């Protein structure tokens, strides 16, 4: 009976901590943060040409994110004071140089009347913004070699901080 209880407890631990036979999680989750510094704004930070941030990829560890916008067109979105349809390429790179490359398509939104704030549009500090996007894996290397998948990305900015959250699925083979 004790042996059966030990086997069950070990199995439960492995399932709950993600250490099953397939070492790659079926669900993909990551979070990245970029800090601009007081009064700097996004355009004055260390990543003036792109969103970049540091964070964690669940199950893989610390990583860096860089998003380069490739297309921007005006859009009309309900409950968004000013909107743009955006596409871009995101690269998530682990400390061991493993990488995921994602194609993203979404909506950039300045909520409410924030688009009327003096000095808005990348020249002032602290204006809120929201970006909701979908992504598809288009490239991979290292521990991500052969990965495919898709999911959602959400970016929120307020004050001197911008946070990007990714969730979706990854499959291999």
MDAnalysis code that builds the backbone (N, CA, C; Angstrom):
import MDAnalysis as mda
import numpy as np

u = mda.Universe.empty(519, n_residues=173, atom_resindex=np.repeat(np.arange(173), 3), trajectory=True)
u.add_TopologyAttr("name", ["N", "CA", "C"] * 173)
u.add_TopologyAttr("resid", np.arange(1, 174))
u.add_TopologyAttr("resname", ["UNK", "UNK", "UNK", "UNK", "UNK", "UNK", "UNK", "UNK", "UNK", "UNK", "UNK", "UNK", "UNK", "UNK", "UNK", "UNK", "UNK", "UNK", "UNK", "UNK", "UNK", "UNK", "UNK", "UNK", "UNK", "UNK", "UNK", "UNK", "UNK", "UNK", "UNK", "UNK", "UNK", "UNK", "UNK", "UNK", "UNK", "UNK", "UNK", "UNK", "UNK", "UNK", "UNK", "UNK", "UNK", "UNK", "UNK", "UNK", "UNK", "UNK", "UNK", "UNK", "UNK", "UNK", "UNK", "UNK", "UNK", "UNK", "UNK", "UNK", "UNK", "UNK", "UNK", "UNK", "UNK", "UNK", "UNK", "UNK", "UNK", "UNK", "UNK", "UNK", "UNK", "UNK", "UNK", "UNK", "UNK", "UNK", "UNK", "UNK", "UNK", "UNK", "UNK", "UNK", "UNK", "UNK", "UNK", "UNK", "UNK", "UNK", "UNK", "UNK", "UNK", "UNK", "UNK", "UNK", "UNK", "UNK", "UNK", "UNK", "UNK", "UNK", "UNK", "UNK", "UNK", "UNK", "UNK", "UNK", "UNK", "UNK", "UNK", "UNK", "UNK", "UNK", "UNK", "UNK", "UNK", "UNK", "UNK", "UNK", "UNK", "UNK", "UNK", "UNK", "UNK", "UNK", "UNK", "UNK", "UNK", "UNK", "UNK", "UNK", "UNK", "UNK", "UNK", "UNK", "UNK", "UNK", "UNK", "UNK", "UNK", "UNK", "UNK", "UNK", "UNK", "UNK", "UNK", "UNK", "UNK", "UNK", "UNK", "UNK", "UNK", "UNK", "UNK", "UNK", "UNK", "UNK", "UNK", "UNK", "UNK", "UNK", "UNK", "UNK", "UNK", "UNK", "UNK", "UNK", "UNK", "UNK", "UNK", "UNK", "UNK"])
u.atoms.positions = np.array([
    [0.824, -1.190, 0.000],
    [0.000, 0.000, 0.000],
    [0.873, 1.262, 0.000],
    [1.942, 1.247, 0.835],
    [2.825, 2.409, 0.860],
    [3.480, 2.630, -0.490],
    [3.881, 1.548, -1.122],
    [4.523, 1.675, -2.432],
    [3.559, 2.284, -3.443],
    [2.317, 1.869, -3.433],
    [1.315, 2.419, -4.330],
    [1.091, 3.909, -4.040],
    [1.047, 4.289, -2.776],
    [0.881, 5.692, -2.401],
    [2.092, 6.511, -2.866],
    [3.305, 5.949, -2.733],
    [4.509, 6.662, -3.172],
    [4.495, 6.844, -4.683],
    [4.119, 5.827, -5.441],
    [4.051, 5.922, -6.900],
    [3.031, 6.982, -7.307],
    [1.867, 6.983, -6.662],
    [0.831, 7.967, -6.974],
    [1.318, 9.377, -6.641],
    [1.974, 9.552, -5.492],
    [2.472, 10.877, -5.093],
    [3.539, 11.370, -6.068],
    [4.422, 10.481, -6.501],
    [5.459, 10.852, -7.469],
    [4.833, 11.247, -8.798],
    [3.863, 10.464, -9.258],
    [3.173, 10.784, -10.505],
    [2.472, 12.136, -10.407],
    [1.776, 12.383, -9.322],
    [1.074, 13.644, -9.118],
    [2.060, 14.812, -9.104],
    [3.200, 14.659, -8.429],
    [4.227, 15.706, -8.408],
    [4.723, 16.008, -9.810],
    [5.013, 14.959, -10.596],
    [5.524, 15.160, -11.952],
    [4.507, 15.865, -12.835],
    [3.254, 15.501, -12.708],
    [2.216, 16.140, -13.508],
    [2.058, 17.602, -13.104],
    [2.003, 17.877, -11.817],
    [1.778, 19.243, -11.346],
    [2.954, 20.161, -11.614],
    [4.172, 19.634, -11.670],
    [5.337, 20.484, -11.916],
    [5.774, 20.471, -13.379],
    [5.050, 19.745, -14.233],
    [5.372, 19.754, -15.657],
    [6.522, 18.848, -16.039],
    [6.956, 17.947, -15.170],
    [8.079, 17.049, -15.464],
    [7.562, 15.703, -15.942],
    [6.789, 15.706, -17.001],
    [6.280, 14.466, -17.561],
    [7.239, 13.986, -18.636],
    [6.907, 12.899, -19.279],
    [7.787, 12.326, -20.296],
    [8.062, 13.322, -21.422],
    [7.080, 14.104, -21.794],
    [7.307, 15.152, -22.786],
    [7.785, 16.390, -22.037],
    [9.057, 16.733, -22.185],
    [9.631, 17.822, -21.392],
    [9.239, 19.197, -21.904],
    [8.524, 19.266, -23.019],
    [8.120, 20.544, -23.584],
    [6.655, 20.781, -23.247],
    [6.354, 21.913, -22.601],
    [4.959, 22.155, -22.237],
    [4.093, 22.339, -23.471],
    [2.858, 21.824, -23.401],
    [1.909, 21.992, -24.495],
    [1.437, 23.438, -24.551],
    [1.374, 24.078, -23.404],
    [0.964, 25.475, -23.353],
    [2.190, 26.362, -23.315],
    [2.162, 27.431, -24.095],
    [3.261, 28.377, -24.135],
    [2.836, 29.634, -23.393],
    [3.659, 30.057, -22.428],
    [3.378, 31.270, -21.672],
    [4.684, 32.017, -21.449],
    [4.634, 33.334, -21.631],
    [5.813, 34.160, -21.411],
    [5.364, 35.563, -21.027],
    [6.220, 36.240, -20.280],
    [5.930, 37.616, -19.871],
    [7.211, 38.429, -19.912],
    [7.123, 39.639, -20.485],
    [8.276, 40.513, -20.646],
    [7.921, 41.919, -20.186],
    [8.906, 42.618, -19.638],
    [8.699, 43.981, -19.169],
    [9.796, 44.885, -19.708],
    [9.402, 46.085, -20.113],
    [10.354, 47.116, -20.527],
    [10.107, 48.329, -19.636],
    [11.177, 48.864, -19.042],
    [11.099, 50.068, -18.216],
    [11.791, 51.202, -18.971],
    [11.105, 52.340, -19.079],
    [11.650, 53.462, -19.831],
    [12.434, 54.431, -18.974],
    [12.068, 54.588, -17.748],
    [12.685, 55.598, -16.899],
    [11.859, 56.867, -16.922],
    [11.806, 57.526, -15.817],
    [10.942, 58.696, -15.672],
    [11.223, 59.744, -16.745],
    [10.158, 60.117, -17.443],
    [10.245, 61.169, -18.442],
    [10.833, 60.762, -19.771],
    [11.272, 59.519, -19.927],
    [11.945, 59.120, -21.158],
    [10.972, 58.765, -22.272],
    [9.877, 58.077, -21.947],
    [8.949, 57.616, -22.978],
    [9.556, 56.479, -23.780],
    [8.736, 55.770, -24.538],
    [9.195, 54.607, -25.291],
    [10.277, 54.965, -26.288],
    [10.141, 56.108, -26.978],
    [11.101, 56.462, -28.018],
    [12.462, 56.850, -27.456],
    [12.534, 57.186, -26.163],
    [13.809, 57.583, -25.594],
    [14.504, 56.466, -24.847],
    [13.866, 55.312, -24.748],
    [14.447, 54.200, -24.013],
    [15.520, 53.485, -24.810],
    [15.978, 52.374, -24.266],
    [17.064, 51.633, -24.906],
    [16.620, 50.943, -26.189],
    [15.330, 50.859, -26.427],
    [14.821, 50.199, -27.634],
    [13.945, 51.160, -28.408],
    [14.513, 52.232, -28.890],
    [13.742, 53.275, -29.563],
    [13.071, 52.779, -30.837],
    [13.654, 51.821, -31.534],
    [13.093, 51.356, -32.799],
    [12.182, 50.153, -32.637],
    [12.085, 49.602, -31.440],
    [11.299, 48.393, -31.231],
    [10.925, 48.278, -29.760],
    [9.929, 47.436, -29.494],
    [9.670, 47.069, -28.111],
    [10.708, 46.018, -27.772],
    [11.361, 46.170, -26.654],
    [12.223, 45.097, -26.192],
    [12.053, 44.994, -24.690],
    [12.209, 43.822, -24.185],
    [12.058, 43.644, -22.760],
    [12.691, 42.352, -22.311],
    [12.811, 42.222, -21.017],
    [13.337, 40.992, -20.428],
    [12.217, 40.333, -19.648],
    [12.316, 39.028, -19.518],
    [11.273, 38.328, -18.790],
    [11.525, 36.849, -18.693],
    [10.440, 36.107, -18.621],
    [10.492, 34.664, -18.417],
    [9.608, 33.948, -19.432],
    [10.100, 32.818, -19.924],
    [9.288, 31.891, -20.697],
    [9.066, 30.691, -19.783],
    [7.825, 30.428, -19.442],
    [7.505, 29.356, -18.506],
    [8.068, 28.032, -19.023],
    [8.823, 27.360, -18.181],
    [9.425, 26.083, -18.531],
    [10.788, 26.196, -19.201],
    [11.199, 27.416, -19.590],
    [12.462, 27.603, -20.297],
    [13.390, 28.603, -19.618],
    [12.879, 29.480, -18.801],
    [13.716, 30.408, -18.065],
    [13.728, 31.819, -18.617],
    [14.793, 32.548, -18.255],
    [14.918, 33.959, -18.620],
    [15.093, 34.116, -20.125],
    [14.528, 35.229, -20.637],
    [14.568, 35.469, -22.075],
    [14.479, 36.961, -22.356],
    [14.783, 37.302, -23.600],
    [14.626, 38.672, -24.079],
    [13.662, 38.657, -25.252],
    [12.884, 39.724, -25.358],
    [11.913, 39.874, -26.432],
    [12.226, 41.142, -27.212],
    [12.190, 41.042, -28.538],
    [12.294, 42.213, -29.402],
    [11.166, 42.132, -30.419],
    [10.378, 43.199, -30.528],
    [9.307, 43.269, -31.524],
    [9.606, 44.429, -32.458],
    [9.668, 44.135, -33.747],
    [9.879, 45.160, -34.761],
    [8.588, 45.271, -35.576],
    [8.018, 46.469, -35.614],
    [6.789, 46.708, -36.373],
    [7.142, 46.799, -37.853],
    [6.380, 46.061, -38.686],
    [6.661, 46.034, -40.123],
    [5.596, 46.740, -40.951],
    [4.394, 46.960, -40.374],
    [3.328, 47.626, -41.126],
    [2.364, 48.281, -40.149],
    [1.921, 49.498, -40.494],
    [0.975, 50.238, -39.668],
    [-0.036, 50.917, -40.582],
    [-1.325, 50.694, -40.328],
    [-2.375, 51.390, -41.081],
    [-3.468, 51.830, -40.110],
    [-4.101, 52.980, -40.371],
    [-5.182, 53.436, -39.498],
    [-6.308, 52.409, -39.446],
    [-6.965, 52.331, -38.288],
    [-8.052, 51.381, -38.099],
    [-9.152, 52.032, -37.280],
    [-10.316, 51.445, -37.339],
    [-11.434, 51.897, -36.527],
    [-11.819, 50.757, -35.597],
    [-11.685, 50.992, -34.294],
    [-11.963, 49.953, -33.311],
    [-12.886, 50.535, -32.244],
    [-13.979, 49.835, -31.958],
    [-14.926, 50.280, -30.941],
    [-14.210, 50.375, -29.596],
    [-14.496, 51.396, -28.837],
    [-13.937, 51.637, -27.501],
    [-12.443, 51.953, -27.521],
    [-11.947, 52.377, -28.665],
    [-10.545, 52.760, -28.762],
    [-10.502, 54.175, -29.324],
    [-9.960, 55.105, -28.561],
    [-9.928, 56.490, -29.003],
    [-9.172, 56.675, -30.300],
    [-8.040, 56.021, -30.451],
    [-7.227, 56.068, -31.657],
    [-6.687, 54.670, -31.865],
    [-6.795, 54.162, -33.100],
    [-6.374, 52.785, -33.348],
    [-5.552, 52.671, -34.621],
    [-4.645, 51.722, -34.605],
    [-3.847, 51.363, -35.773],
    [-3.839, 49.846, -35.899],
    [-3.949, 49.344, -37.114],
    [-3.727, 47.919, -37.369],
    [-2.231, 47.763, -37.581],
    [-1.610, 46.848, -36.846],
    [-0.162, 46.684, -36.908],
    [0.216, 45.237, -37.190],
    [1.328, 45.067, -37.887],
    [1.939, 43.752, -38.036],
    [3.403, 43.897, -37.663],
    [3.989, 42.803, -37.273],
    [5.387, 42.865, -36.878],
    [5.993, 41.491, -36.714],
    [7.267, 41.511, -36.378],
    [8.017, 40.287, -36.117],
    [8.564, 40.354, -34.705],
    [8.282, 39.329, -33.939],
    [8.784, 39.242, -32.568],
    [9.810, 38.124, -32.494],
    [10.892, 38.385, -31.769],
    [11.908, 37.365, -31.529],
    [12.055, 37.192, -30.029],
    [11.876, 35.964, -29.571],
    [12.073, 35.604, -28.164],
    [13.349, 34.778, -28.113],
    [14.333, 35.272, -27.350],
    [15.632, 34.603, -27.299],
    [15.985, 34.238, -25.864],
    [16.279, 32.955, -25.655],
    [16.696, 32.472, -24.343],
    [18.172, 32.778, -24.118],
    [18.630, 32.584, -22.884],
    [20.032, 32.839, -22.543],
    [21.000, 31.970, -23.326],
    [20.558, 30.758, -23.770],
    [21.439, 29.870, -24.523],
    [21.369, 30.130, -26.033],
    [20.771, 31.254, -26.448],
    [20.603, 31.669, -27.839],
    [19.531, 30.896, -28.600],
    [18.767, 30.032, -27.922],
    [17.601, 29.419, -28.553],
    [16.613, 30.538, -28.849],
    [15.902, 30.421, -29.981],
    [15.002, 31.518, -30.352],
    [13.713, 31.024, -30.987],
    [12.669, 31.801, -30.771],
    [11.398, 31.667, -31.476],
    [11.180, 32.960, -32.244],
    [10.780, 32.840, -33.503],
    [10.447, 34.011, -34.305],
    [8.958, 33.919, -34.614],
    [8.240, 35.018, -34.333],
    [6.788, 35.037, -34.461],
    [6.345, 36.136, -35.409],
    [5.393, 35.830, -36.283],
    [4.701, 36.863, -37.054],
    [3.490, 37.281, -36.234],
    [3.302, 38.594, -36.059],
    [2.206, 39.098, -35.240],
    [1.327, 40.048, -36.039],
    [0.035, 39.997, -35.756],
    [-0.932, 40.908, -36.347],
    [-1.886, 41.336, -35.248],
    [-2.108, 42.664, -35.121],
    [-2.980, 43.101, -34.055],
    [-3.433, 44.538, -34.185],
    [-3.949, 45.052, -33.070],
    [-4.470, 46.409, -33.004],
    [-3.774, 47.187, -31.907],
    [-3.259, 48.352, -32.265],
    [-2.636, 49.294, -31.346],
    [-3.734, 50.273, -30.962],
    [-3.953, 50.463, -29.665],
    [-5.051, 51.295, -29.206],
    [-4.586, 52.283, -28.145],
    [-4.918, 53.553, -28.343],
    [-4.759, 54.562, -27.301],
    [-6.152, 54.731, -26.703],
    [-6.387, 54.202, -25.509],
    [-7.745, 54.151, -24.958],
    [-8.305, 55.529, -24.605],
    [-9.633, 55.608, -24.613],
    [-10.324, 56.822, -24.202],
    [-9.858, 58.031, -24.981],
    [-9.604, 59.134, -24.284],
    [-9.142, 60.352, -24.915],
    [-7.651, 60.547, -24.804],
    [-6.902, 59.489, -24.482],
    [-5.456, 59.645, -24.282],
    [-4.738, 60.103, -25.538],
    [-5.343, 59.874, -26.704],
    [-4.694, 60.311, -27.945],
    [-4.735, 61.833, -28.098],
    [-5.548, 62.517, -27.268],
    [-5.587, 63.976, -27.288],
    [-4.617, 64.598, -26.284],
    [-3.926, 63.756, -25.518],
    [-3.002, 64.273, -24.500],
    [-1.880, 65.054, -25.180],
    [-1.472, 66.180, -24.596],
    [-0.388, 66.971, -25.207],
    [0.888, 66.141, -25.362],
    [1.490, 66.223, -26.526],
    [2.767, 65.552, -26.756],
    [2.677, 64.057, -26.921],
    [1.489, 63.502, -27.158],
    [1.358, 62.064, -27.319],
    [2.083, 61.593, -28.581],
    [1.939, 60.359, -28.924],
    [2.564, 59.723, -30.077],
    [4.079, 59.662, -29.936],
    [4.504, 58.950, -28.908],
    [5.903, 58.584, -28.692],
    [6.809, 59.737, -28.280],
    [6.270, 60.869, -27.878],
    [7.147, 61.952, -27.470],
    [6.957, 62.356, -26.007],
    [5.948, 61.847, -25.366],
    [5.755, 62.221, -23.965],
    [5.826, 60.982, -23.085],
    [5.695, 61.208, -21.820],
    [5.891, 60.165, -20.828],
    [4.563, 59.711, -20.238],
    [4.361, 58.421, -20.187],
    [3.281, 57.855, -19.408],
    [1.945, 57.666, -20.080],
    [1.815, 57.994, -21.359],
    [0.519, 57.801, -22.013],
    [0.189, 56.316, -22.107],
    [-1.057, 55.933, -21.758],
    [-1.424, 54.512, -21.807],
    [-1.604, 54.040, -23.244],
    [-1.309, 52.770, -23.465],
    [-1.604, 52.141, -24.744],
    [-1.861, 50.666, -24.512],
    [-2.573, 50.082, -25.456],
    [-2.872, 48.654, -25.418],
    [-2.675, 48.096, -26.818],
    [-2.066, 46.933, -26.890],
    [-1.929, 46.229, -28.165],
    [-2.414, 44.808, -27.935],
    [-3.350, 44.385, -28.737],
    [-3.842, 43.008, -28.704],
    [-3.497, 42.396, -30.043],
    [-2.824, 41.240, -30.039],
    [-2.367, 40.642, -31.289],
    [-2.455, 39.124, -31.238],
    [-2.414, 38.531, -32.403],
    [-2.258, 37.088, -32.523],
    [-0.901, 36.834, -33.171],
    [-0.352, 35.662, -32.925],
    [0.953, 35.339, -33.502],
    [0.971, 33.918, -34.030],
    [1.911, 33.698, -34.954],
    [2.191, 32.374, -35.484],
    [3.699, 32.188, -35.472],
    [4.155, 31.014, -35.037],
    [5.590, 30.710, -35.037],
    [6.034, 30.521, -36.484],
    [7.071, 31.285, -36.895],
    [7.589, 31.178, -38.272],
    [9.065, 30.790, -38.315],
    [9.696, 30.703, -37.159],
    [11.103, 30.308, -37.111],
    [11.463, 29.854, -35.714],
    [12.481, 29.001, -35.629],
    [12.879, 28.491, -34.320],
    [14.291, 27.917, -34.391],
    [14.961, 27.924, -33.229],
    [16.299, 27.333, -33.153],
    [16.551, 26.860, -31.728],
    [17.632, 26.109, -31.554],
    [18.001, 25.612, -30.226],
    [16.929, 24.699, -29.655],
    [16.565, 24.908, -28.393],
    [15.565, 24.051, -27.759],
    [14.199, 24.188, -28.410],
    [13.997, 25.239, -29.193],
    [12.734, 25.436, -29.895],
    [12.766, 24.891, -31.329],
    [13.880, 24.287, -31.758],
    [14.023, 23.806, -33.139],
    [12.834, 22.937, -33.530],
    [12.256, 23.235, -34.681],
    [11.124, 22.471, -35.194],
    [9.784, 22.854, -34.588],
    [9.756, 23.904, -33.784],
    [8.507, 24.295, -33.124],
    [7.533, 24.928, -34.106],
    [6.270, 24.653, -33.870],
    [5.194, 25.353, -34.565],
    [4.162, 25.712, -33.514],
    [3.312, 26.655, -33.835],
    [2.283, 27.022, -32.880],
    [1.730, 28.399, -33.150],
    [0.790, 28.781, -32.306],
    [0.126, 30.071, -32.452],
    [-0.445, 30.468, -31.104],
    [-0.810, 31.751, -31.011],
    [-1.389, 32.209, -29.761],
    [-1.702, 33.688, -29.795],
    [-1.720, 34.276, -28.613],
    [-2.125, 35.658, -28.421],
    [-1.056, 36.419, -27.656],
    [-0.917, 37.694, -27.997],
    [0.003, 38.598, -27.315],
    [-0.787, 39.819, -26.880],
    [-0.543, 40.267, -25.655],
    [-1.194, 41.458, -25.137],
    [-0.125, 42.361, -24.535],
    [-0.070, 43.620, -24.998],
    [0.900, 44.587, -24.478],
    [0.136, 45.737, -23.845],
    [0.550, 46.110, -22.649],
    [-0.066, 47.238, -21.937],
    [1.040, 48.166, -21.459],
    [0.819, 49.465, -21.643],
    [1.763, 50.468, -21.168],
    [1.034, 51.479, -20.305],
    [1.657, 51.824, -19.210],
    [1.185, 52.910, -18.352],
    [2.410, 53.445, -17.631],
    [2.531, 54.749, -17.584],
    [3.708, 55.328, -16.950],
    [4.955, 54.922, -17.689],
    [5.973, 54.530, -16.966],
    [7.250, 54.175, -17.569],
    [7.447, 52.694, -17.750],
    [6.356, 51.917, -17.801],
    [6.487, 50.471, -17.910],
    [5.574, 49.940, -18.997],
    [6.113, 49.035, -19.791],
    [5.341, 48.341, -20.801],
    [5.494, 46.851, -20.540],
    [4.384, 46.105, -20.567],
    [4.422, 44.673, -20.287],
    [3.785, 43.913, -21.444],
    [4.466, 42.868, -21.906],
    [3.957, 41.999, -22.967],
    [3.735, 40.605, -22.382],
    [2.550, 40.063, -22.630],
    [2.205, 38.734, -22.141],
    [1.821, 37.871, -23.338],
    [2.430, 36.695, -23.436],
    [2.158, 35.747, -24.515],
    [1.537, 34.490, -23.934],
    [0.560, 33.929, -24.643],
    [0.043, 32.621, -24.299],
    [-0.441, 31.960, -25.566],
    [-0.290, 30.646, -25.615],
    [-0.675, 29.889, -26.804],
    [-0.170, 28.473, -26.695],
    [0.109, 27.863, -27.833],
    [0.581, 26.487, -27.845],
    [1.846, 26.367, -28.690],
    [2.671, 25.425, -28.314],
    [3.859, 25.044, -29.093],
    [3.784, 23.551, -29.318],
    [4.109, 23.101, -30.516],
    [4.244, 21.681, -30.779],
    [5.542, 21.432, -31.525],
    [6.039, 20.255, -31.364],
    [7.308, 19.871, -31.983],
    [7.102, 18.628, -32.812],
    [7.709, 18.623, -33.994],
    [7.693, 17.435, -34.823],
    [6.590, 17.329, -35.784],
])
